[in-house]
Amino acid sequence: MLKKTLIAGLLVAMVQGSSVYAQGSVVPGAENGNTGGKKYEHAIGVQINQLINQVFNFSNTTPAASSNPYLLTYNITQKKSNYGLRLGLGYNYTATSSADGATSTDTKINDLRLRVGIEKKFELTSKLDAGAGIDFLFQTNDDKTDVTFSTSFDTVLTSTKTTSTGFGGGAMGWLRYNFNKNISVGTEASFYYLTNDQTQTISTIDLVNLHNGYPIPDPVETKQKPASAKFALPVVFYMTVRF
């Protein structure tokens, strides 16, 4: 009942705002190039896929997580030329622990995704805006897992650490529907090429041997440089506030 009430309230607000926007979307003097003194438009967006899944998920299955790592976006657009800059930011930190009596596992994941781009905005109608541009990407990952295996006569600690730094870029495009002059919902598509410098280090320490004076074995280090080219379909939705 609470979900239905929230949905109904949100729809009513959007319809009312949409009506006001349709009736008063033209700024006095805008036909002569006057934008009311504002030279730039700012827009802040947040990914709302999880919210949509929670509200409209009527089954017992868990919705799949979004593959788009950029939770927050920011755009600044010059009103006269409709050219602008865009930013995207995604950060994930997770720490988990588990134990079953003989084995305990501790995992820490620390990931950062950043994109910076230039774009051109196109006003298709009073309700629809589109954009296209180029993004430059940066990402860094620092993931570590410690596994301790204990028996009545021995304890072995295995640590696996994976670090990577990636750079890339590519083309993107977006489409937004304007509910009113301040609120929009839209989606985006992109084609990105990304390369990574990845290092994985695995070290194993036998605590009994360490106590008895045995030297610690050298860690095993593996380096890779994977590359990927990925087309992201327009399945991610953003709620955008413009001001």
N, C-alpha and C positions, 0 to 999 in steps of 0.2 A: 504493500500500500504506500509506503514512504517513497519507494522508487517511482511509482506511477505519479505521485503528487509532484515530485521533483521534475520529472520529465514534462508533465503538463505545464508546470510553471515556467520551465525553460522555453518550451515551444511558444507559449503566450508572449513571453518577453521578446523572443526573436521576431514573431509576427508583428507585434506592435512597433518594435524598433525598425523593422523592415518597411512598414507603412510610413513611418515618419521620414525615413531616409528617402523613400520614393517621392514623397511630396516636397521635401525640402533639401534635396541633394545638391541643388545648384546654389553656389555662393553668389550673392549679389555682385555683379560685375565680372563673374568668372568667364563669361563669354568673351570678354575683352582681355583675358589673361590675368585677371586679378584673382589671386588665391587667398585673399583675406589677410595678407601680410606674412603668411607662413611660407618660408622658402623650402623647408624640408618636412617630409613625413617620416615619423618613426613607427616601427612596428615590432612588437615583442610577441613571439609565439611559443606555445608549449604543446608538446605532443600529447594527444588525448586518446590514443588508441586503447590504453588500459581502462580509461574511464568509460569509453563506449562499450568495451567488452563486458565490464562489470554491470552496466546498466541494462544492456540488451542481451546478455547471456542468459537464456532461459533453460539451458541444459546443465547437467552436472559435470561436464567436461571443462578442463582448465584451458582458457584461450591461449593460443601460441603467442609467445613474446614477439614484439616487433624487432625486425632486423635492422631498423634504422637507429644508429647509436646517438643521434643528435637530439637530445631531449628539449633543449632550448634553442631558439633562434632569435636573431635581431637583424632588422633591416633599416637602413636610412636611405631615403630616396629624395633626390632633388625634384621638386614639383614641376619646374619649368621644362626640364629635359627628360624626366622620368628615368634617369640613370641613378644607380645607387650602389651601396656596399651591403654585404650580407655576412653574418657570422652564425656559426653553429657550434654548440658546445654539448658534450656528453661526458659524464664522469660516473664511474662505478667503483665503489669500494665494498668488498664483502669479506667478512671474517667468519669462518665456520669451524666447529670442533665436533668430533664424534669419537666414541670409544665403545668397544665391545668386550672389554675384559683383558684381551690379549693385545689388541691393536688400538692405538689412538691416532687420530688424524687431525691436524690443524692446517687450515688453508686460508690464505689471504690473497685477495685479488684486488689490484689497484690499476684501473684503466682510465685513460684520458683520451678523448677524441675532440679535435678542433678543426674547423674549416673556415676559410676566409675567401670571399669571392666578390666579383663585380657582376651586375645584372642590369637588364633593361626591363622596365615595367610597361605593360600594355593595358590600357583601359578598354576592354572589349565592349562592355555596356555599363550602365550605372550599377549593376549588380555583380558583374564578373570582371576580375582582373587576372592577368597572366604575366609571367615573367620568364626570362631566359638569361643564362649567363655562364660564367666559368668559376669553378671553385678550386682552391688550393688546400690540400689536406695535410694534417699532422696528427700522429697518434703515438702514444707510448703505453706499454703494458709492463707491469711488474707483478708477476704471480709466483707465489711460493707455497709449497706443500711440505709439511713435516709429518713423517709416519714413524711412529715408535712401536716396535714389536717386542713384547716382553714375554719371556718364559721363566720357569723356575730357576734357570741357571744362566740366562743371558738376556741382554737388552741391546737391540740394534736400532739406531736412529738413521733414517734415510731422508735426506732433504733434497727436494727438487725445486730449482728456481729457474724461471723462464722470464727473460726480459727481451723486449723488442722496441724498436723505434722505426716508424714508418712515415714516408712522404709520398705524395701523389697529387692527383688533380683530375679534372674532367669537366664535362658539360652537364648542366642541370636545367630543369624547367619546372615551373609551378603554376597552379591554378587556384584561385580563391573566389568564394562566394561571399558577398558583403551583406550581412544582415542589416547593418546600419552603417553610419559613417565611422564608427569606432570598432565594431566587432566583425570579424571574418572567420570563416572556416575554410581550409584549403588542404591540398595535397601536393606532392612533388614527385618528380622522377629524376634520375641521374644516371650517368655512366662515368664511373671513376676507375682510374688505374692507380694501383698502390704497390709500392715496394717496401719490404721490411728487412732490417738487420736484426736477426733473432739469435739469441744465445741461450742455451739450456745447460745448466750446471747441476750434476747429480753427485752428491757426496754421501758416503755410507760410513758410519762410525759404530764400531762394536765397543760398547761401554766397558765390558769385562776386559777385552784386550787392552783398551786404553788404560784401565786401572792397573793392569799387569805390566805396563811399560811398553807395549807395542806401539809403533809409530802409526799416526793417522794416515790412511791411504789418501793419495791425491784424488781430488774430485775429477769426474769425467765431464769434459766440456765439449759441447757440440754447437757449431755455428752454422746457420743457414741464412739464405737471403731469398725468401719466397716472394713472388710477385703475383698479383691478381688483377683482373679486369672484370668489373661487375656492373651489371645493369640493375638498378633498383627500381622496381615497379612502383607506381603511385598508389600504394596501399597504406601509407602513413598519413594520418590527419593531424593538422595543427589548428588550435584555437588561437587567433591572433588579435591583439589589441593594438589599434592604431591611434596615434595622437600627434 
